Amino acid sequence: MENFTIYSKDGCQYCDKIEQLMQFTEVKYVVYKLDRDFTQEAFLEEYGEGATFPQITYNGKKIGGCQETIAFLREQKHLPQAPAGITTSVIV
């Protein structure tokens, strides 16, 4: 079973875009929000100083941010082309 986890924060356009991509591809995912589900300190401990939002994992394995996730979805044949209204140039 495919399980993606998105570590997100409010007001992050890239977080919103990656959630849209997950909905488009119809993969199973869960979203955890900063200050609701985890702290900034816990995020930095897990992903390192300078890590940006969002961060995505797949079955517990770290994928990375938007660019890495788009590449991963394409490799896994979940994202054959950019969906309408979501241009990869905006999020890559």
Beta strands, then each sheet from edge to edge (+ up, - down):
strand 1: 4-8
strand 2: 29-33
strand 3: 55-58
strand 4: 61-64
sheet 1: 2+ 1+ 3- 4+
end
